[in-house]
């Protein structure tokens, strides 16, 4: 009825009604209960941090950029406040740190550029390109927005808006291909539609919280009611 192993592997094989054998857990070494937090740490930690920080930065930038366009009456104060630029700089710093960390899980971090060599077939290369374009768009948007505060060139405003939309499109593409990296048949446990909902969900939740902290500061400094923006941010986090 049962076939056991002679090695230390805690597995045995139970005979089924059709004559086949199914592997089951063999508690020959007993059972020990303990917290597994330490075992969650691995050489992939930098990649985990990069993934979550990138999603948070993308979500916060989308709220910052698209908010005044879609709901100007709610986000107009934040778009004009001095808190906007510290938020943009913070997003750049977080994303730059995430990109640096993403190279640490490579065998030769200094040759990270090789990750772009297979754009035709590799979702990893496409994700790297999408996130790199988003980071470039985010940086250009920040620099030009700060410059326009001093120059006040009317023709520069549509350019800044165009760069903002470029960053948003690049970010969505990067998130999509980030999802494609894990949707592979070789890992059936990962190959599920919930990978995409998890990634875009983290973008909304983590990004909403990051954006909300700075928005709260802007409204507190101005002595205004935070409720209208809070409802939008809470809706994004809840979604």
Buried (B, 14 or more C-beta within 10 A) or exposed (E): EEEEEEEEEBEBBEEEEEEEEEEEEBEEEEEEEEEEEEEEEEEEEBBBBBBBBBBBBBBBBBBBBBBBEEEEEBBEBBBEBEBBEEBBEBBBEBBBEBBEBBBBBBEEEEEBEEBBEEEEEBBBBBBBBBBBBBBBBBBBBBBBBBEBEEEEEEEBEEBBEEBBBBBBBBBBBBBBBBBBBBBEEEEEEBEEEEBBEBBBBBBBBBBBBBBBBBBBBBBEEBEEEBEBBBEBBEEBBEE
